[in-house]
């Protein structure tokens, strides 16, 4: 699962992104990788390992909910909307 969110507020010079990826590593552990930063700049990255897929997906959903509250939106190609 990969999600890419963006937050645009040009009047405040705020152009940011937040990306989430949930997958397995080579040893079978579930990993949630988070990347964030200003669009066009270097990014920050954090990865967290989990024993179960459910725990990893729960964290990803919680983060997604928090980011949506703060004004981040999924990019249109991830919303499955007809163009």
KADAZI-V417017 format. One record per residue. N is the residue number from 1. SS is DSSP state (A for helix, B for strand, O for the rest). PSI is psi as a letter, one per 30 degrees, with the letter a starting at -180 (* if undefined). Layout:
# KADAZI-V417017
N_SS_PSI + N_SS_PSI
This chain:
# KADAZI-V417017
1_O_k + 2_B_k + 3_B_k + 4_B_k + 5_B_l + 6_B_l + 7_B_j + 8_B_k + 9_B_i + 10_A_e + 11_A_f + 12_A_g + 13_O_h + 14_B_j + 15_B_j + 16_B_l + 17_B_l + 18_B_k + 19_B_k + 20_B_k + 21_B_k + 22_B_k + 23_B_a + 24_B_k + 25_O_a + 26_O_f + 27_O_g + 28_O_f + 29_O_k + 30_B_k + 31_B_k + 32_B_j + 33_B_k + 34_B_k + 35_B_k + 36_B_l + 37_B_a + 38_B_k + 39_O_k + 40_O_f + 41_O_l + 42_O_l + 43_O_l + 44_B_l + 45_B_k + 46_B_k + 47_B_k + 48_B_k + 49_B_k + 50_B_l + 51_O_e + 52_O_l + 53_A_e + 54_A_e + 55_A_e + 56_A_e + 57_A_e + 58_A_e + 59_A_e + 60_A_e + 61_A_e + 62_A_e + 63_A_e + 64_A_e + 65_A_e + 66_A_e + 67_A_e + 68_A_e + 69_A_e + 70_O_g + 71_O_g + 72_O_k + 73_B_k + 74_B_k + 75_O_k + 76_A_e + 77_A_f + 78_A_f + 79_O_f + 80_O_h + 81_O_k + 82_O_k + 83_O_*
